[in-house]
Amino acid sequence: MTQIASGLQDAVFGGPGATRTRLTRAASPGDLVDARLPPTLLVLGAADNFIRADLVRGYDASLRAAGVPGRLVEVPYADHVFDHPYGSPGAQIARPAVLAFVREQVATGRNPSGR
């Protein structure tokens, strides 16, 4: 789980993530990039305090390099829970982007495996 801050990793794993390498690797999406993944939409608060934006951008680049279709949507100035409450500025950016992505995937006729 290299995409999140180490303190949060410690809370998730009940101790330092560095001492639980097998578990952190199994939970890390960056270690599981594969061309067979389905189309992937990443929505990121650009000022997120829990998930490191630079690592999410790198993950997105890894997905695209592997041939996984998708996109990254960054919500400017937004922290982690940017889409709450309903109608918030972050939600007003994210919801149309999610809807457009889903519509695009349906229109292409891709099945859930991305093919």
C-alpha distances in whole Angstrom, upper triangle without the diagonal:
4,5,6,9,9,12,10,7,11,12,10,10,14,13,12,8,10,13,11,9,11,9,5,7,8,6,4,7,8,9,11,13,16,20,20,18,20,21,18,18,16,17,16,18,19,19,16,15,12,10,11,14,14,10,11,15,13,11,15,17,15,16,19,20,19,22,20,22,21,20,19,20,20,22,24,24,21,19,16,19,21,23,25,27,29,31,29,28,25,26,29,27,24,26,28,26,24,28,28,25,26,30,29,27,30,33,32,32,28,28,24,23,24,27
4,6,8,8,11,11,8,12,14,12,13,16,15,12,9,10,13,12,11,13,12,8,9,11,9,6,8,7,9,12,13,17,20,21,19,21,21,18,19,16,17,15,17,17,17,15,14,11,9,9,12,11,8,10,12,11,10,14,15,14,15,18,19,19,22,20,22,21,20,18,20,19,21,22,22,21,18,16,20,21,24,25,28,30,31,29,28,25,26,29,26,24,27,29,26,25,28,29,26,27,31,30,28,31,34,32,33,30,29,26,25,25,28
4,7,9,12,10,9,13,14,13,14,17,17,15,12,14,17,16,14,16,14,11,11,13,10,8,8,8,11,13,13,17,20,21,18,20,19,16,16,13,14,12,13,14,14,11,11,9,6,6,8,9,5,6,10,9,8,11,13,13,14,17,18,18,21,19,20,18,17,15,16,15,17,19,19,17,15,13,16,18,20,22,25,26,27,25,25,21,22,25,23,20,23,25,22,21,25,26,23,24,28,27,26,29,31,30,31,28,28,24,24,23,27
4,6,8,7,7,10,11,10,12,15,14,13,11,13,16,15,14,16,14,11,13,14,11,9,11,11,14,16,17,20,23,24,21,22,22,19,18,14,15,12,13,14,13,10,9,6,4,6,9,11,8,9,13,13,12,15,17,17,18,21,22,22,24,22,23,21,20,17,18,16,18,19,18,16,13,11,14,17,19,21,23,25,27,24,24,20,22,25,23,21,23,26,23,22,26,27,25,26,30,29,28,31,33,32,33,30,30,27,26,26,30
4,6,5,6,9,10,11,12,14,13,11,10,12,15,15,15,18,16,12,15,17,14,13,14,14,16,19,20,24,27,28,25,26,26,22,21,18,17,15,15,15,13,10,8,6,6,7,11,12,10,12,15,15,15,18,20,20,21,24,25,25,27,25,27,25,23,20,20,18,19,20,18,17,14,12,16,18,21,22,25,27,28,25,25,22,24,27,25,23,26,28,26,25,29,30,28,29,33,33,32,35,37,36,37,34,34,30,30,30,33
4,5,5,6,9,10,10,12,10,8,7,9,12,12,13,16,14,11,14,16,14,13,16,15,17,19,21,25,28,29,26,28,28,25,24,21,21,18,18,18,17,14,12,9,10,10,14,15,13,15,18,17,17,20,22,21,23,26,26,27,29,28,29,27,26,23,24,22,23,24,22,21,17,16,19,21,24,25,28,30,31,29,29,26,27,30,29,27,29,32,30,29,32,33,31,32,36,36,34,37,40,39,39,36,36,32,32,32,35
4,5,5,6,9,10,10,9,8,9,11,13,14,15,18,16,13,17,18,16,15,18,19,20,22,24,28,31,32,29,30,30,27,26,22,22,19,19,19,17,14,11,9,11,12,16,17,16,17,21,21,20,23,25,25,26,29,30,30,32,30,32,29,28,25,25,23,24,24,22,20,17,15,18,21,23,24,26,29,31,28,28,25,27,30,29,27,30,33,31,30,33,35,32,34,37,37,36,39,41,41,41,38,37,34,34,34,38
4,5,5,6,9,10,10,9,9,12,14,14,15,17,14,12,15,16,13,13,16,17,18,20,22,26,29,29,26,27,27,24,23,20,19,17,17,18,16,13,10,7,9,11,15,17,15,16,19,19,19,21,24,23,24,27,28,28,30,28,29,27,26,23,23,21,22,23,21,19,15,13,15,18,21,21,23,26,28,25,26,23,24,28,26,24,27,30,28,26,30,32,29,30,34,34,33,35,38,38,38,35,34,31,31,31,35
4,5,5,6,8,8,7,6,9,11,10,11,13,11,8,12,13,10,11,14,15,16,18,20,23,27,27,24,26,26,23,23,20,20,18,19,20,19,15,13,10,11,12,16,17,15,16,19,19,17,21,23,22,23,26,27,26,29,27,28,26,26,23,24,23,23,25,24,21,18,15,18,21,23,24,26,28,30,28,29,25,26,30,28,26,28,31,29,27,31,32,30,31,34,34,33,35,38,37,37,34,33,29,29,30,33
4,6,5,6,4,5,6,9,10,10,12,14,12,10,14,15,13,14,17,18,19,21,23,27,30,31,28,29,30,27,27,24,24,22,22,23,21,18,15,12,14,15,19,20,18,19,23,22,21,24,26,25,26,30,30,30,32,30,32,30,29,27,28,26,27,28,26,24,20,18,20,23,26,26,28,31,33,31,31,28,29,33,31,29,31,34,32,31,34,36,33,34,38,38,36,39,42,41,41,38,36,33,32,33,37
4,6,5,6,8,9,12,13,12,15,16,13,12,16,16,14,15,18,20,20,22,25,28,31,31,28,29,30,27,26,23,23,21,21,23,21,17,15,12,14,16,20,21,19,20,24,24,22,25,28,27,27,31,32,31,33,31,32,30,29,27,27,26,26,27,25,23,19,17,18,22,24,23,26,28,31,28,29,26,27,31,30,28,30,33,31,29,33,35,33,33,37,37,35,38,41,40,40,37,36,32,32,33,37
4,6,8,9,8,12,13,11,13,14,11,10,13,13,10,12,15,17,18,19,22,25,28,28,25,26,27,24,24,21,21,20,20,22,21,17,16,12,13,16,19,21,18,19,22,22,20,23,26,24,25,28,29,28,30,28,29,28,27,25,26,25,25,27,26,23,19,16,18,21,23,23,25,27,30,28,29,26,26,30,29,26,28,31,29,27,30,32,30,30,34,34,33,35,38,37,37,34,32,29,29,30,33
4,6,7,6,10,10,8,10,11,8,8,12,12,10,12,16,17,17,19,22,25,28,28,25,27,28,26,26,23,24,23,24,25,24,21,19,15,16,18,21,22,20,20,24,23,21,24,27,25,26,29,30,29,31,29,31,29,29,27,28,27,28,30,29,26,23,20,21,25,26,26,29,31,34,32,33,29,30,33,32,29,31,34,32,30,33,35,33,33,36,37,35,37,40,39,39,35,34,30,29,31,34
4,7,8,11,10,9,13,14,11,12,15,15,14,16,19,21,21,22,26,29,32,32,29,31,32,29,29,27,27,25,26,27,26,22,20,17,18,20,24,25,23,23,27,26,25,28,30,29,29,33,33,33,35,33,34,33,32,30,31,30,30,32,30,28,24,21,23,26,28,28,30,32,35,33,34,31,32,35,35,32,34,37,35,33,36,38,36,36,40,40,38,40,43,42,42,39,37,33,33,35,38
4,6,9,8,8,11,13,12,11,15,16,15,16,20,21,21,23,26,29,32,33,30,32,33,30,30,28,28,26,26,27,26,22,20,17,18,20,23,24,22,23,27,26,25,28,30,28,29,33,33,32,35,33,35,34,33,31,32,30,31,32,31,28,25,22,24,28,30,30,32,34,37,35,35,32,33,37,36,33,35,38,36,35,38,40,37,37,41,41,39,42,45,44,44,40,39,35,35,36,39
4,5,6,7,9,12,11,10,13,15,14,15,18,19,19,21,24,27,31,31,29,31,32,29,29,26,27,25,25,26,24,21,19,16,17,18,21,22,19,21,24,23,22,26,27,26,27,31,31,30,33,32,34,32,32,29,30,29,30,31,29,28,24,22,25,28,30,30,33,35,37,35,35,32,33,37,35,33,35,38,36,34,38,39,36,37,41,41,39,41,44,43,43,40,39,35,34,35,38
4,5,5,7,9,8,6,10,12,11,11,15,15,15,17,20,24,27,28,26,28,29,26,26,24,24,23,24,24,23,20,18,15,15,16,19,20,17,18,22,20,19,23,24,23,24,27,27,27,30,28,30,29,29,26,28,27,28,29,28,26,23,21,23,26,28,29,32,34,36,34,34,31,32,35,33,31,33,36,33,32,35,36,33,34,38,37,36,38,41,40,40,36,35,32,30,31,35
4,6,6,9,10,8,10,13,13,13,16,16,15,18,21,24,28,29,27,29,30,28,28,26,27,25,26,26,25,22,20,17,17,17,21,20,17,20,23,21,20,24,25,23,25,28,27,27,30,29,31,31,30,28,30,29,30,31,30,29,26,24,26,29,31,32,35,37,39,37,37,33,34,38,36,33,36,38,35,34,38,39,36,36,40,39,37,40,43,41,42,38,37,34,32,33,36
4,6,9,9,9,11,14,14,15,18,19,17,20,23,26,30,30,29,31,33,30,31,28,30,28,29,29,28,25,23,20,20,21,24,24,21,23,26,24,23,27,28,26,27,31,30,29,33,31,34,33,33,31,33,32,33,34,33,32,29,26,29,32,34,34,37,39,41,39,39,36,37,40,38,36,38,41,38,36,40,41,38,39,42,42,40,42,45,43,43,40,38,35,33,35,38
4,6,5,6,9,10,11,12,16,16,15,17,20,23,27,27,26,28,30,27,28,26,28,26,28,28,28,25,23,19,19,20,23,23,20,22,25,23,21,25,26,24,25,29,28,27,30,29,31,31,31,29,31,31,32,34,33,31,28,25,27,30,32,33,35,37,39,37,38,34,35,38,37,34,36,38,36,34,37,38,35,36,39,39,37,39,42,41,40,37,35,32,30,32,34
4,5,5,6,8,10,10,14,14,12,14,18,20,24,25,23,26,28,25,27,25,27,25,27,28,27,24,23,20,19,19,22,22,18,20,23,20,19,23,24,21,22,26,25,24,27,26,29,29,29,27,30,29,31,33,32,30,28,25,28,30,32,33,36,38,40,38,38,34,35,38,36,33,35,38,35,33,36,37,34,35,38,37,35,38,40,39,38,35,33,30,28,29,32
4,6,5,6,9,10,13,14,11,13,17,19,23,23,22,24,27,25,26,25,27,26,28,29,29,26,25,22,20,21,24,24,20,21,24,22,20,23,24,21,22,26,25,23,26,25,28,28,29,28,30,30,32,34,34,32,29,26,29,31,33,34,37,38,40,38,39,35,35,38,37,33,35,37,35,33,36,37,33,33,37,36,34,36,39,37,37,33,31,28,26,28,30
4,5,5,6,9,12,13,12,13,17,19,23,22,21,23,25,23,25,23,25,24,26,27,27,24,23,19,18,20,22,23,19,20,23,21,19,22,24,21,22,25,25,24,26,25,27,27,27,26,28,28,30,32,32,29,27,24,25,28,29,30,33,35,37,35,36,32,32,36,34,31,32,35,32,30,33,35,31,31,35,35,32,34,37,36,35,32,30,26,25,27,30
4,5,5,6,10,11,10,12,15,18,21,22,20,22,24,21,22,20,22,21,23,24,24,21,20,16,15,16,19,19,15,16,19,18,16,19,21,18,19,23,23,22,25,23,25,25,25,23,25,25,27,29,29,26,24,21,23,26,27,29,31,33,35,33,33,30,30,33,31,28,30,33,30,28,31,33,29,30,33,33,31,33,36,34,34,31,29,26,24,26,29
4,5,5,8,9,6,9,12,15,18,19,17,20,22,20,21,20,22,22,24,25,25,22,22,18,16,17,19,19,15,16,19,17,14,18,19,16,17,21,20,19,22,20,23,23,24,23,25,25,28,30,30,28,25,23,25,27,29,30,33,34,36,34,34,31,31,34,32,29,31,33,30,28,31,32,28,29,33,32,29,32,34,33,32,29,27,24,22,24,26
4,6,8,10,8,8,12,14,18,17,16,18,21,19,21,19,22,22,24,26,26,23,23,19,18,19,21,21,17,17,20,18,15,18,20,17,17,21,21,19,22,20,23,23,23,23,25,26,28,30,31,28,26,23,25,27,28,30,32,33,35,34,34,30,30,33,32,28,30,32,29,27,30,31,27,27,31,30,28,30,33,31,30,27,25,22,20,22,25
4,6,9,8,9,12,15,18,18,16,18,19,17,18,17,19,19,21,22,23,20,19,16,14,16,18,18,15,15,18,17,14,17,19,17,16,20,21,19,21,19,22,21,21,20,22,23,25,27,27,25,22,19,21,23,24,26,29,30,32,30,31,27,27,30,28,25,26,29,26,24,27,28,25,25,29,28,26,28,31,30,30,26,25,21,20,21,24
4,5,6,7,10,13,16,17,14,17,18,15,17,15,17,17,19,20,21,18,18,15,12,13,15,15,11,12,15,13,10,13,15,13,13,17,18,16,19,17,19,19,19,18,20,20,23,25,25,23,21,18,21,23,24,26,29,29,31,30,29,26,26,29,27,24,26,28,25,23,26,27,24,24,28,27,25,28,30,29,29,25,24,21,20,20,24
4,5,5,7,10,13,14,11,13,14,12,13,12,15,15,18,19,20,18,19,16,13,13,14,14,11,10,13,11,8,10,13,10,10,14,15,13,16,13,16,15,16,15,17,18,21,23,24,22,21,18,20,22,22,25,28,28,30,28,28,24,24,27,24,21,23,25,22,20,23,24,20,21,25,23,21,24,27,25,25,22,21,18,16,17,20
4,5,6,10,13,14,12,15,15,13,14,13,16,15,18,19,20,18,19,16,13,13,13,13,9,9,11,9,6,9,10,8,9,12,12,12,14,13,16,15,15,15,18,18,21,23,24,23,21,19,22,23,24,27,30,30,31,30,29,25,26,28,25,23,25,26,23,22,25,25,22,23,26,25,23,26,28,26,27,23,23,20,18,18,21
4,6,9,13,14,13,16,17,15,17,16,19,19,22,22,24,21,22,19,16,16,17,16,12,13,15,12,9,12,13,10,11,14,14,12,15,14,18,18,19,18,21,22,25,27,28,26,25,22,25,26,28,30,33,33,35,33,33,29,29,32,29,26,28,30,26,25,28,28,24,25,28,27,25,28,30,28,28,24,23,21,18,19,21
4,6,10,10,9,12,14,13,16,15,19,19,22,23,25,23,24,21,18,18,18,18,14,14,16,13,10,12,13,10,10,13,13,11,14,12,15,16,17,18,21,22,25,27,29,27,26,23,25,26,27,29,32,32,34,33,32,28,29,31,28,25,27,28,25,23,26,26,22,23,26,24,22,25,27,25,25,21,20,17,15,15,18
4,7,9,7,11,12,11,14,14,17,18,22,22,25,23,24,21,18,18,18,17,14,13,14,11,8,10,10,7,6,10,10,7,10,9,12,13,15,15,19,20,24,26,28,26,25,23,25,26,27,29,32,32,33,32,31,28,28,30,27,24,25,26,23,21,24,24,20,21,24,22,20,23,25,22,22,19,18,16,14,13,16
4,5,6,9,11,12,15,16,20,21,25,25,28,26,27,25,21,21,21,20,17,16,17,15,12,12,12,9,7,10,10,6,8,8,11,13,16,17,21,23,26,29,31,29,29,26,28,29,29,32,34,34,35,34,34,30,30,31,29,26,27,27,24,22,25,24,20,21,23,21,19,21,23,20,20,17,16,14,11,11,13
4,6,8,10,11,15,16,20,22,26,26,29,28,30,27,24,24,23,22,19,18,17,16,13,13,13,10,8,9,9,5,5,5,9,12,15,17,20,23,26,29,31,30,30,28,29,30,30,33,35,34,35,35,34,30,30,31,28,26,26,26,23,22,24,22,19,19,22,19,16,19,21,17,18,14,14,13,10,9,10
4,6,9,11,15,17,21,23,27,28,30,29,31,28,25,25,24,24,21,19,20,18,15,15,16,13,10,12,12,9,8,7,10,13,16,18,22,24,27,30,33,31,31,28,29,30,30,32,35,34,35,35,34,31,30,31,29,26,26,26,23,21,23,22,18,18,21,18,15,18,19,16,16,12,11,10,7,7,8
4,7,8,12,13,17,19,23,24,27,25,27,25,21,22,21,21,19,16,17,16,13,12,14,12,9,11,12,9,9,6,9,10,13,15,18,21,24,27,29,27,27,25,26,26,26,29,31,30,31,31,31,27,26,28,25,22,23,23,20,18,20,20,16,16,18,17,14,16,18,16,15,12,11,9,6,6,9
4,6,10,12,16,19,22,24,27,25,27,25,22,23,22,22,20,17,18,18,15,13,15,14,10,12,14,12,10,7,7,9,12,14,17,20,23,26,29,26,26,24,25,25,24,27,29,28,29,29,28,25,24,25,23,20,20,20,17,15,16,16,13,12,15,13,10,12,15,13,12,9,8,6,5,4,8
4,7,10,13,16,20,22,25,23,26,24,21,22,20,21,19,16,16,17,14,11,13,13,9,10,13,12,10,6,5,5,9,11,14,17,20,23,26,24,25,23,23,23,22,25,27,26,26,26,26,22,21,22,20,17,17,17,14,12,14,13,9,10,12,10,8,11,13,11,12,8,9,8,8,5,9
4,6,10,13,16,18,21,20,22,20,17,18,16,17,16,12,13,14,11,9,12,12,8,9,13,12,11,7,6,5,7,8,11,14,17,20,23,21,21,19,20,19,19,22,24,23,24,24,23,20,19,20,18,14,15,16,13,11,13,13,9,10,13,12,10,13,15,14,15,12,13,10,11,9,13
4,6,10,13,15,18,17,20,19,16,17,15,16,15,11,12,14,11,9,12,13,10,11,15,15,14,10,9,5,5,6,8,11,13,17,19,17,18,16,17,16,16,19,21,20,20,20,19,16,15,16,14,11,12,12,9,8,11,11,7,9,12,11,11,14,16,15,16,14,15,13,14,12,16
4,6,10,12,15,13,16,15,12,13,11,13,12,8,9,12,9,7,11,12,11,12,15,16,15,12,11,8,6,5,6,8,11,14,16,14,15,13,14,14,14,17,20,19,20,19,18,14,14,16,13,10,12,13,10,9,13,13,10,12,16,15,14,17,19,19,20,18,19,16,17,15,19
4,7,9,12,11,14,14,11,12,10,13,13,9,10,14,12,10,14,16,14,15,18,19,19,16,15,11,9,6,5,6,7,11,13,11,11,10,11,10,10,14,16,16,16,15,14,10,11,13,10,7,10,12,9,8,12,13,11,13,16,16,16,19,21,21,22,21,21,19,20,19,22
4,6,8,7,11,11,8,9,7,10,11,8,9,12,12,11,14,16,15,16,19,20,21,18,17,14,11,7,6,5,6,9,10,8,8,8,10,9,11,14,16,17,17,15,14,10,11,14,11,9,12,14,12,12,16,16,15,17,20,20,20,23,24,24,26,24,25,22,23,22,25
4,5,5,9,10,9,10,8,11,13,10,12,15,15,14,17,19,19,20,23,24,24,22,21,17,14,11,9,6,5,7,7,4,5,6,8,7,9,12,15,16,16,13,11,8,11,13,11,10,13,15,13,14,18,18,17,20,22,22,23,26,27,28,29,27,28,26,27,25,29
4,6,9,11,9,9,6,9,12,10,10,14,15,14,16,19,19,20,22,24,24,22,21,18,15,11,9,6,6,5,6,6,7,9,11,10,13,16,18,19,18,15,13,10,14,15,12,12,16,17,15,16,20,20,19,22,24,24,25,28,29,29,31,29,30,28,29,27,30
4,6,9,9,9,7,11,13,12,13,16,17,17,19,21,22,23,25,27,28,26,25,22,18,15,13,9,8,7,5,5,5,8,11,10,13,15,18,19,19,16,14,12,15,17,15,15,18,20,18,19,23,23,23,25,28,27,28,31,32,33,34,32,33,31,31,30,34
4,6,6,7,7,10,12,11,13,15,16,16,19,20,21,22,24,26,27,24,24,21,18,14,13,10,10,10,8,6,4,5,8,9,12,14,17,19,19,16,15,12,15,17,15,14,18,20,18,19,22,23,22,24,27,27,27,30,32,32,33,31,32,29,29,28,32
4,6,7,9,12,13,13,15,17,17,19,21,22,23,25,27,28,29,27,27,24,21,18,17,14,13,13,11,9,6,6,10,11,15,16,18,21,22,18,18,15,18,20,19,18,21,24,22,22,26,27,25,27,30,30,30,33,35,35,36,34,34,31,32,31,35
4,6,9,12,11,11,14,16,16,17,20,21,21,23,25,26,27,25,25,23,21,17,17,15,15,15,14,12,8,7,10,12,15,16,19,21,22,20,20,16,18,21,20,18,21,24,22,21,25,26,25,26,29,29,29,32,34,34,35,32,32,29,29,29,33
4,6,9,8,8,11,12,12,13,16,17,17,20,21,22,24,21,22,19,17,14,14,12,13,14,14,12,9,7,11,13,15,17,20,22,23,20,19,16,18,21,19,17,20,22,20,19,23,24,22,24,27,27,26,29,31,31,32,29,29,26,26,26,29
4,6,5,6,9,10,11,13,14,15,17,19,20,21,23,21,22,19,17,14,14,12,14,14,13,12,11,10,14,15,18,20,23,24,25,22,21,18,20,22,20,18,22,23,21,21,25,25,23,25,28,27,27,30,32,31,33,30,30,28,27,26,30
4,5,5,6,9,10,10,12,14,15,17,18,20,21,20,20,17,14,11,11,9,11,11,12,11,10,11,14,14,17,19,22,23,23,21,19,16,18,20,17,16,19,21,18,19,22,22,20,23,26,25,25,28,30,29,31,28,29,26,26,25,28
4,5,5,6,9,10,11,12,14,15,16,18,20,19,20,18,15,12,13,11,14,14,14,14,14,14,18,18,20,23,26,27,27,24,22,19,22,23,20,19,22,24,20,21,25,24,22,25,28,26,26,30,31,30,32,29,30,28,27,25,29
4,5,5,6,9,10,10,12,14,15,16,18,17,18,17,15,12,14,13,16,16,17,16,15,15,18,19,21,23,26,27,28,25,24,20,22,24,21,20,23,24,21,21,25,24,22,24,27,26,25,29,30,29,30,27,28,25,24,23,27
4,5,5,6,9,10,10,12,14,15,17,15,16,13,11,9,11,10,13,14,16,14,14,13,16,16,18,21,24,24,25,23,21,18,19,21,18,16,19,21,17,17,21,21,18,20,23,22,22,25,27,25,27,24,25,22,22,20,24
4,5,5,6,9,10,11,12,14,16,14,15,13,10,8,10,9,13,14,16,15,16,15,18,18,20,23,26,26,26,24,22,18,20,22,18,17,20,20,17,17,21,20,18,21,23,21,21,25,26,25,27,24,25,23,22,21,24
4,5,5,6,9,10,10,12,14,14,15,14,12,10,13,13,17,18,19,19,19,18,21,21,23,26,29,29,29,27,25,22,24,25,22,20,23,24,20,20,24,23,20,23,25,23,23,26,28,26,28,25,26,23,22,21,23
4,5,5,6,9,10,11,13,11,13,12,11,10,13,13,17,19,20,19,19,17,20,20,22,25,28,28,28,27,25,22,23,24,21,19,22,22,19,18,22,21,18,20,23,21,20,24,25,24,25,22,22,20,19,18,21
4,5,5,6,9,10,11,9,10,8,7,7,10,11,15,17,19,18,19,18,20,20,21,24,27,27,27,25,24,20,21,22,19,17,19,20,16,16,19,18,15,17,20,18,17,21,22,21,22,19,21,19,18,16,19
4,5,5,6,9,10,10,11,10,9,9,13,14,18,19,21,21,22,21,23,23,24,28,30,30,30,28,26,23,24,25,22,20,22,22,19,19,22,20,17,20,22,20,19,23,24,22,24,21,22,21,19,17,20
4,5,5,6,9,9,11,11,12,12,15,17,20,22,24,23,23,22,25,25,26,29,32,32,32,31,29,25,26,28,24,22,24,25,21,21,23,22,19,21,24,21,20,24,25,22,24,20,21,20,18,16,18
4,5,5,6,5,8,8,9,10,14,16,20,22,24,23,23,22,24,24,24,28,30,30,30,29,28,24,25,26,23,20,22,22,19,18,21,19,16,18,20,18,16,20,21,19,20,17,18,16,14,12,15
4,5,5,5,6,7,8,10,14,16,20,22,25,24,25,24,26,25,26,29,32,31,31,30,28,25,25,26,23,20,22,22,18,18,20,19,15,18,20,17,16,19,20,17,19,16,18,17,15,13,15
4,5,7,10,11,12,14,17,19,23,25,27,27,27,26,28,28,29,32,35,34,34,33,31,28,29,29,26,24,26,26,22,22,24,22,19,21,23,20,19,23,23,20,22,19,20,20,17,15,16
4,6,9,11,13,15,19,21,25,27,29,28,28,27,29,29,29,33,35,35,35,34,33,29,29,30,27,25,26,26,23,22,24,23,19,21,23,20,18,21,22,19,20,17,18,17,14,12,14
4,6,9,12,14,18,21,24,27,29,28,29,28,29,29,29,32,35,34,34,33,32,29,28,29,26,24,25,24,21,20,22,20,17,18,20,17,15,18,19,16,17,14,16,15,13,10,11
4,6,9,12,16,18,22,25,27,26,26,25,26,26,26,29,31,30,31,30,29,26,25,26,23,21,22,21,18,17,19,17,14,15,17,14,12,16,17,14,15,12,13,12,10,8,10
4,7,11,14,17,20,23,26,25,26,24,25,25,24,28,30,28,28,28,27,24,23,24,21,18,19,18,15,14,16,14,11,12,14,11,9,13,14,11,13,10,12,12,11,8,10
4,7,10,13,16,19,22,21,22,21,22,21,20,24,26,25,25,24,23,20,20,20,17,15,16,15,12,11,13,11,8,10,12,10,9,13,14,12,14,12,14,13,13,10,13
4,7,10,13,16,19,18,19,18,20,18,18,22,24,23,23,22,20,17,17,18,14,12,14,14,10,10,13,11,8,11,13,11,12,15,16,15,17,15,17,16,16,14,17
4,6,10,12,15,14,16,15,17,15,16,20,22,21,21,20,18,15,15,16,13,11,13,13,10,10,14,13,10,13,16,14,15,18,19,19,21,19,20,19,19,17,20
4,6,9,13,12,14,14,15,13,13,17,19,18,17,16,14,11,12,12,9,8,11,11,7,9,12,11,10,13,16,15,16,19,20,20,22,21,22,21,21,19,22
4,6,9,9,11,11,13,11,12,16,18,18,17,15,13,10,12,12,9,8,12,13,10,12,15,15,14,17,19,18,20,23,24,24,26,24,26,24,25,23,26
4,7,6,9,10,11,8,10,13,15,15,14,12,9,6,9,10,7,7,11,12,10,12,15,15,15,18,20,20,21,24,25,26,28,26,28,26,27,25,29
4,5,9,11,13,10,12,15,17,17,16,13,10,8,11,12,9,11,14,15,14,16,19,19,19,22,23,23,25,27,28,29,31,30,31,29,31,29,32
4,7,10,12,9,12,14,16,17,16,13,10,9,13,13,12,13,16,18,17,18,21,22,22,24,26,27,28,30,32,32,34,33,34,32,33,31,35
4,7,8,6,9,11,13,15,14,11,9,7,10,12,10,11,14,16,15,16,19,20,20,22,25,25,26,29,30,31,33,31,32,29,31,29,33
4,6,6,9,11,13,15,16,12,12,9,12,14,13,13,16,18,17,18,21,22,22,24,26,27,27,30,32,32,34,32,32,30,31,30,33
4,6,9,10,13,15,16,13,13,10,12,15,14,13,15,18,17,17,20,22,21,22,25,26,26,28,30,31,32,30,30,27,28,28,31
4,6,6,9,11,13,10,11,9,10,13,13,11,13,17,16,16,19,21,20,21,24,25,25,27,30,30,31,30,30,27,28,28,32
4,6,8,10,10,7,8,5,7,10,10,9,11,14,14,14,17,19,19,20,23,24,24,26,28,29,31,29,30,27,29,28,32
4,6,7,8,6,8,5,4,8,9,7,8,12,12,12,14,17,17,18,20,22,22,24,26,27,29,27,28,25,27,27,30
3,5,8,6,9,8,7,10,12,11,11,15,16,15,17,20,20,21,23,25,26,27,29,31,31,30,30,28,30,30,33
4,6,6,9,9,8,11,13,13,12,16,17,17,18,21,22,22,24,26,27,28,30,32,33,32,32,30,32,32,35
4,6,9,9,7,9,12,11,10,13,15,15,15,18,20,20,21,24,25,25,27,30,30,30,30,28,31,30,33
4,6,8,6,6,10,10,9,12,14,15,15,17,19,20,21,23,25,25,27,29,30,30,31,29,32,31,34
4,5,5,6,9,10,10,13,14,15,17,19,20,21,23,24,26,27,29,31,32,31,32,30,32,31,35
4,5,5,7,9,10,12,13,15,16,18,19,21,22,23,25,27,28,30,31,31,32,30,32,31,34
4,5,5,6,9,11,11,12,14,16,17,18,20,21,23,25,26,27,29,28,29,27,29,28,31
4,5,5,6,8,10,10,12,14,15,16,18,20,21,22,24,26,27,26,27,25,27,26,30
4,6,6,7,9,11,11,13,15,16,17,19,21,22,23,25,27,27,28,26,29,27,30
4,6,6,7,9,11,11,13,15,16,17,19,21,22,23,25,25,26,25,27,25,28
4,6,5,6,9,10,11,12,14,15,17,18,20,21,23,22,23,22,24,22,25
4,5,5,6,9,10,11,12,14,16,17,18,20,22,21,22,21,23,22,25
4,5,5,6,9,10,10,12,14,15,16,18,20,20,22,21,23,21,24
4,5,5,6,9,10,10,12,14,15,17,19,18,20,19,21,19,22
4,5,5,6,9,10,11,12,14,16,17,16,17,16,18,17,20
4,5,5,6,9,10,11,12,14,16,16,17,16,19,17,20
4,6,5,6,9,10,10,12,14,15,17,17,19,17,19
4,5,5,6,9,10,11,13,12,14,14,16,13,16
4,5,5,6,9,10,11,11,12,11,14,12,15
4,5,5,6,9,10,11,13,14,16,14,16
4,5,5,6,9,9,12,13,15,12,14
4,5,5,6,6,9,9,11,9,10
4,5,5,7,8,10,13,11,12
4,5,8,11,13,15,13,13
4,6,9,12,13,10,10
4,6,10,11,9,8
4,7,8,6,5
4,5,6,6
4,5,7
4,6
4
